[in-house]
Amino acid sequence: MATITLADAAGRWSHLARQHKEVAVRGLRMAALAGVQLVVRKIIPSHAPNEPVDTGAYRAGWKAIVIPDGAAVLNDNPIAPIIEYGIRPFGREKIGRKMLGALFAWLLRKGIADSPEEAQSMAWAVAMSLAEWGRPGLHIWRELNEELPKLVDREVTRAMKGYDWSGSFKK
């Protein structure tokens, strides 16, 4: 049986801390990818009939990006904060042309309005309703944050168990 003194141990296994970190970072990156899949396949569809899937841009905006010591999950689509946090009632403020145009296009695209004239009047009615009542947020990011610790634990554990540590020990 080989004996290793404490004086030899530090030099012999110093590389293990680096390898543990590399394997753990690989697990974090896998957890980020799993988080994106969770949002797209489970969390967004769970909000039916209010799920934000008009053009698919919001759902397609979810991504996992690599950062130096791990990964990040984000959605940088401009509509993401509105879907996440909602729209506050804005009362007597002026309803803008861009908002009416977006509502007009949405009403026609979804087939809610039968003609452009009907879509124009309905867009104004929807804008007035939003001005008075607002719209609550869906808090999709919050739901993902509740699940991320479990995903990270699962993926880092899987990465650690799957790594072949037998070649890691110097003789």
PyMOL commands that set and color helices and strands:
alter all, ss='L'
color gray80, all
select helices_A, chain A and resi 6-43+45-47+57-60+80-85+97-109+116-133+140-162+165-168
alter helices_A, ss='H'
color red, helices_A
select strands_A, chain A and resi 62-67+70-75+86-87+135-136
alter strands_A, ss='S'
color yellow, strands_A
deselect
rebuild
show_as cartoon
